[in-house]
Amino acid sequence: MAQPVLKPGEFRVNDLPTWAPTSFDLQPDAAARAAISDEVTVLALKKLRFEGEIAPYGARGWTLTGKLGATVVQPCVVTLDPVTTRLDEVVERVFLPAEMIEEDAPGAETEIPEDISTEPLGTIISAYEVMIESLLLALPLYPRAGDAELGSATFAEDGITPLKDEDTKPFAGLAGLRDQLDKKS
């Protein structure tokens, strides 16, 4: 049976040396960055580099450690103007055989674990997939241009006092009530 062809940044676990780390350095070209920017839904990906190593971990596991560097352009959440952000992230993943990873019973209530860096070990470790995942996790959720201000809008019919944010807060009047009670005593 023929082995599947590996994509850049993919490593067959059986081919990794168990006595020394295996280095990688992914620097997608302009066409690949354009495809990745479409995949992660950003306006542009000016720079992207993911370098690190895959090393043996215990008897049957592997660690992937690396540094992700990227310059992304996203639309401002207020003005939709382009916002450029520099990302520098340290990335760590531990790949363990599935039987070594604790799984909760189906339907059981669970909390999100503190350690989210452990993943099941397959036949291939993909530094490329880790790069894309890490890039997505590092992207600012609400990119905002430095001079962008979110103004306020007031909507009410003529003759009606518009409702303000302060009016909707359940404990907004307690300070006034406390002051009134202090004056009486």
ZADRENTOR-543308 format. One record per residue (C-alpha): residue number from 1; residue in one letter; chain; x, y, z. Coordinates in nm, 4 decimals. Layout:
% ZADRENTOR-543308
[NUM, 'A', 'A', [X, Y, Z]]
...
//
This chain:
% ZADRENTOR-543308
[1, 'M', 'A', [0.0000, 0.0000, 0.0000]]
[2, 'A', 'A', [0.1447, 0.3369, -0.1029]]
[3, 'Q', 'A', [0.2037, 0.5999, 0.1607]]
[4, 'P', 'A', [0.0043, 0.9223, 0.1117]]
[5, 'V', 'A', [0.2056, 1.2174, -0.0175]]
[6, 'L', 'A', [0.2841, 1.4601, 0.2618]]
[7, 'K', 'A', [0.2013, 1.8285, 0.2278]]
[8, 'P', 'A', [0.4507, 2.0935, 0.3437]]
[9, 'G', 'A', [0.4667, 2.0965, 0.7219]]
[10, 'E', 'A', [0.3358, 1.7411, 0.7621]]
[11, 'F', 'A', [0.5430, 1.4720, 0.9298]]
[12, 'R', 'A', [0.4765, 1.0983, 0.9316]]
[13, 'V', 'A', [0.5054, 0.9889, 1.2973]]
[14, 'N', 'A', [0.6799, 0.6616, 1.2050]]
[15, 'D', 'A', [0.9503, 0.8601, 1.0224]]
[16, 'L', 'A', [1.0286, 1.0985, 1.3117]]
[17, 'P', 'A', [1.3541, 1.0192, 1.4936]]
[18, 'T', 'A', [1.3027, 0.9284, 1.8591]]
[19, 'W', 'A', [1.6506, 1.0449, 1.9644]]
[20, 'A', 'A', [1.6416, 1.4090, 1.8481]]
[21, 'P', 'A', [1.3947, 1.6874, 1.7668]]
[22, 'T', 'A', [1.2854, 1.7489, 1.4084]]
[23, 'S', 'A', [1.2906, 2.1164, 1.3086]]
[24, 'F', 'A', [1.0446, 2.2878, 1.0766]]
[25, 'D', 'A', [1.0192, 2.6382, 0.9295]]
[26, 'L', 'A', [0.7011, 2.7220, 0.7394]]
[27, 'Q', 'A', [0.7037, 3.0470, 0.5410]]
[28, 'P', 'A', [0.4151, 3.0389, 0.2936]]
[29, 'D', 'A', [0.4673, 3.2376, -0.0271]]
[30, 'A', 'A', [0.2340, 3.5176, -0.1418]]
[31, 'A', 'A', [-0.0105, 3.2828, -0.3179]]
[32, 'A', 'A', [-0.0311, 3.0510, -0.0160]]
[33, 'R', 'A', [-0.0779, 3.3498, 0.2202]]
[34, 'A', 'A', [-0.3637, 3.4743, -0.0009]]
[35, 'A', 'A', [-0.5314, 3.1331, 0.0202]]
[36, 'I', 'A', [-0.4807, 3.1235, 0.3983]]
[37, 'S', 'A', [-0.6219, 3.4768, 0.4370]]
[38, 'D', 'A', [-0.9363, 3.3591, 0.2566]]
[39, 'E', 'A', [-0.9512, 3.0513, 0.4812]]
[40, 'V', 'A', [-0.9238, 3.2508, 0.8053]]
[41, 'T', 'A', [-1.1356, 3.5402, 0.6664]]
[42, 'V', 'A', [-0.8968, 3.8327, 0.7005]]
[43, 'L', 'A', [-0.8416, 4.1052, 0.4406]]
[44, 'A', 'A', [-0.4747, 4.0187, 0.3947]]
[45, 'L', 'A', [-0.1918, 3.8197, 0.5449]]
[46, 'K', 'A', [0.1208, 4.0255, 0.4819]]
[47, 'K', 'A', [0.3661, 3.7980, 0.6617]]
[48, 'L', 'A', [0.3418, 3.4491, 0.8080]]
[49, 'R', 'A', [0.6097, 3.2312, 0.9591]]
[50, 'F', 'A', [0.5848, 2.9299, 1.1870]]
[51, 'E', 'A', [0.9069, 2.7737, 1.3064]]
[52, 'G', 'A', [0.9779, 2.5190, 1.5739]]
[53, 'E', 'A', [1.0388, 2.1535, 1.6379]]
[54, 'I', 'A', [0.8704, 1.8222, 1.7005]]
[55, 'A', 'A', [1.0314, 1.6176, 1.9760]]
[56, 'P', 'A', [0.9638, 1.2851, 2.1482]]
[57, 'Y', 'A', [0.7486, 1.3115, 2.4616]]
[58, 'G', 'A', [0.7531, 1.0219, 2.7038]]
[59, 'A', 'A', [0.7388, 0.6707, 2.5640]]
[60, 'R', 'A', [0.4755, 0.7216, 2.2935]]
[61, 'G', 'A', [0.3976, 1.0923, 2.2618]]
[62, 'W', 'A', [0.5314, 1.3952, 2.0757]]
[63, 'T', 'A', [0.5511, 1.7663, 2.1474]]
[64, 'L', 'A', [0.5326, 2.0411, 1.8899]]
[65, 'T', 'A', [0.6726, 2.3734, 2.0059]]
[66, 'G', 'A', [0.7100, 2.6759, 1.7909]]
[67, 'K', 'A', [0.6809, 3.0464, 1.7360]]
[68, 'L', 'A', [0.4124, 3.1929, 1.5117]]
[69, 'G', 'A', [0.4724, 3.5355, 1.3615]]
[70, 'A', 'A', [0.2174, 3.7041, 1.1371]]
[71, 'T', 'A', [0.1053, 4.0440, 1.0143]]
[72, 'V', 'A', [-0.2677, 4.0443, 0.9423]]
[73, 'V', 'A', [-0.5066, 4.3040, 0.8042]]
[74, 'Q', 'A', [-0.8670, 4.2941, 0.9270]]
[75, 'P', 'A', [-1.1595, 4.5335, 0.8906]]
[76, 'C', 'A', [-1.2169, 4.7722, 1.1829]]
[77, 'V', 'A', [-1.5356, 4.6757, 1.3699]]
[78, 'V', 'A', [-1.6449, 5.0412, 1.3781]]
[79, 'T', 'A', [-1.5392, 5.1958, 1.0458]]
[80, 'L', 'A', [-1.4524, 4.8879, 0.8340]]
[81, 'D', 'A', [-1.1187, 5.0555, 0.7524]]
[82, 'P', 'A', [-0.8235, 4.8143, 0.7310]]
[83, 'V', 'A', [-0.6460, 4.7508, 1.0637]]
[84, 'T', 'A', [-0.2985, 4.5945, 1.0583]]
[85, 'T', 'A', [-0.1990, 4.3813, 1.3581]]
[86, 'R', 'A', [0.1307, 4.2088, 1.4351]]
[87, 'L', 'A', [0.0968, 3.8684, 1.6035]]
[88, 'D', 'A', [0.3758, 3.6874, 1.7868]]
[89, 'E', 'A', [0.2640, 3.3713, 1.9630]]
[90, 'V', 'A', [0.4394, 3.0830, 2.1349]]
[91, 'V', 'A', [0.2691, 2.7566, 2.0394]]
[92, 'E', 'A', [0.2811, 2.4265, 2.2260]]
[93, 'R', 'A', [0.0969, 2.1033, 2.1476]]
[94, 'V', 'A', [0.1299, 1.7569, 2.2956]]
[95, 'F', 'A', [0.0241, 1.4621, 2.0828]]
[96, 'L', 'A', [-0.0616, 1.1454, 2.2760]]
[97, 'P', 'A', [-0.2151, 0.8128, 2.1739]]
[98, 'A', 'A', [-0.5945, 0.8273, 2.2101]]
[99, 'E', 'A', [-0.5962, 0.5715, 2.4945]]
[100, 'M', 'A', [-0.3748, 0.8039, 2.7016]]
[101, 'I', 'A', [-0.6188, 1.0950, 2.6792]]
[102, 'E', 'A', [-0.9005, 1.1010, 2.9334]]
[103, 'E', 'A', [-1.2413, 1.1370, 2.7749]]
[104, 'D', 'A', [-1.5640, 1.2085, 2.9550]]
[105, 'A', 'A', [-1.8617, 0.9785, 2.9238]]
[106, 'P', 'A', [-2.1043, 1.0735, 2.6461]]
[107, 'G', 'A', [-2.3707, 1.3120, 2.7750]]
[108, 'A', 'A', [-2.1779, 1.3961, 3.0909]]
[109, 'E', 'A', [-2.1469, 1.7596, 3.1911]]
[110, 'T', 'A', [-1.7923, 1.8773, 3.1545]]
[111, 'E', 'A', [-1.5944, 2.1885, 3.2128]]
[112, 'I', 'A', [-1.3493, 2.3190, 2.9581]]
[113, 'P', 'A', [-1.0136, 2.1737, 3.0600]]
[114, 'E', 'A', [-0.7327, 2.4071, 3.1567]]
[115, 'D', 'A', [-0.4918, 2.2215, 2.9286]]
[116, 'I', 'A', [-0.6207, 2.2476, 2.5739]]
[117, 'S', 'A', [-0.2833, 2.1765, 2.4150]]
[118, 'T', 'A', [-0.3148, 1.7953, 2.4230]]
[119, 'E', 'A', [-0.4374, 1.6321, 2.1046]]
[120, 'P', 'A', [-0.4818, 1.2722, 1.9934]]
[121, 'L', 'A', [-0.1873, 1.1302, 1.8016]]
[122, 'G', 'A', [-0.2580, 1.0124, 1.4504]]
[123, 'T', 'A', [-0.0225, 0.8820, 1.1845]]
[124, 'I', 'A', [0.0733, 1.2364, 1.0777]]
[125, 'I', 'A', [0.1596, 1.5494, 1.2770]]
[126, 'S', 'A', [0.0762, 1.8589, 1.0756]]
[127, 'A', 'A', [0.2671, 2.1721, 1.1719]]
[128, 'Y', 'A', [0.0691, 2.3447, 0.8945]]
[129, 'E', 'A', [-0.2658, 2.2686, 1.0641]]
[130, 'V', 'A', [-0.1263, 2.3811, 1.4014]]
[131, 'M', 'A', [-0.0105, 2.7045, 1.2325]]
[132, 'I', 'A', [-0.3594, 2.7749, 1.0922]]
[133, 'E', 'A', [-0.5295, 2.6918, 1.4234]]
[134, 'S', 'A', [-0.2855, 2.9093, 1.6197]]
[135, 'L', 'A', [-0.3334, 3.1959, 1.3759]]
[136, 'L', 'A', [-0.7116, 3.1761, 1.4166]]
[137, 'L', 'A', [-0.6831, 3.1718, 1.7963]]
[138, 'A', 'A', [-0.4459, 3.4709, 1.7974]]
[139, 'L', 'A', [-0.6551, 3.6973, 1.5715]]
[140, 'P', 'A', [-0.8090, 3.9981, 1.7481]]
[141, 'L', 'A', [-1.1836, 3.9417, 1.7858]]
[142, 'Y', 'A', [-1.2702, 4.3096, 1.7501]]
[143, 'P', 'A', [-0.9960, 4.4916, 1.5579]]
[144, 'R', 'A', [-1.0334, 4.8648, 1.5900]]
[145, 'A', 'A', [-0.8567, 5.1525, 1.4192]]
[146, 'G', 'A', [-0.6811, 5.3840, 1.6643]]
[147, 'D', 'A', [-0.9042, 5.6840, 1.5887]]
[148, 'A', 'A', [-1.2320, 5.4905, 1.5583]]
[149, 'E', 'A', [-1.4968, 5.5850, 1.8099]]
[150, 'L', 'A', [-1.8232, 5.4122, 1.8613]]
[151, 'G', 'A', [-2.0722, 5.6957, 1.8818]]
[152, 'S', 'A', [-2.4123, 5.6777, 2.0380]]
[153, 'A', 'A', [-2.7445, 5.6827, 1.8637]]
[154, 'T', 'A', [-3.0727, 5.7835, 2.0214]]
[155, 'F', 'A', [-3.3990, 5.6509, 1.8879]]
[156, 'A', 'A', [-3.7342, 5.7642, 2.0245]]
[157, 'E', 'A', [-4.0569, 5.9055, 1.8927]]
[158, 'D', 'A', [-4.1307, 6.2758, 1.9332]]
[159, 'G', 'A', [-4.2322, 6.3642, 2.2876]]
[160, 'I', 'A', [-4.0830, 6.0502, 2.4429]]
[161, 'T', 'A', [-3.7656, 6.0595, 2.6515]]
[162, 'P', 'A', [-3.5171, 5.8160, 2.5013]]
[163, 'L', 'A', [-3.3970, 5.5267, 2.7154]]
[164, 'K', 'A', [-3.0264, 5.5439, 2.8032]]
[165, 'D', 'A', [-2.7883, 5.2659, 2.9038]]
[166, 'E', 'A', [-2.7833, 5.3937, 3.2618]]
[167, 'D', 'A', [-3.1620, 5.3561, 3.2811]]
[168, 'T', 'A', [-3.1452, 4.9847, 3.2050]]
[169, 'K', 'A', [-2.9015, 4.8980, 3.4831]]
[170, 'P', 'A', [-3.0913, 4.7269, 3.7661]]
[171, 'F', 'A', [-2.8953, 4.8845, 4.0525]]
[172, 'A', 'A', [-2.8518, 5.2314, 3.9026]]
[173, 'G', 'A', [-3.0937, 5.3958, 4.1486]]
[174, 'L', 'A', [-2.9521, 5.2355, 4.4645]]
[175, 'A', 'A', [-2.6822, 5.4998, 4.5152]]
[176, 'G', 'A', [-2.9472, 5.7740, 4.5110]]
[177, 'L', 'A', [-3.1671, 5.5777, 4.7509]]
[178, 'R', 'A', [-2.8704, 5.5239, 4.9849]]
[179, 'D', 'A', [-2.7957, 5.8984, 4.9819]]
[180, 'Q', 'A', [-3.1590, 5.9790, 5.0623]]
[181, 'L', 'A', [-3.1590, 5.7364, 5.3558]]
[182, 'D', 'A', [-2.8301, 5.8836, 5.4851]]
[183, 'K', 'A', [-2.9829, 6.2345, 5.4835]]
[184, 'K', 'A', [-3.2849, 6.1155, 5.6862]]
[185, 'S', 'A', [-3.0703, 5.9576, 5.9572]]
//
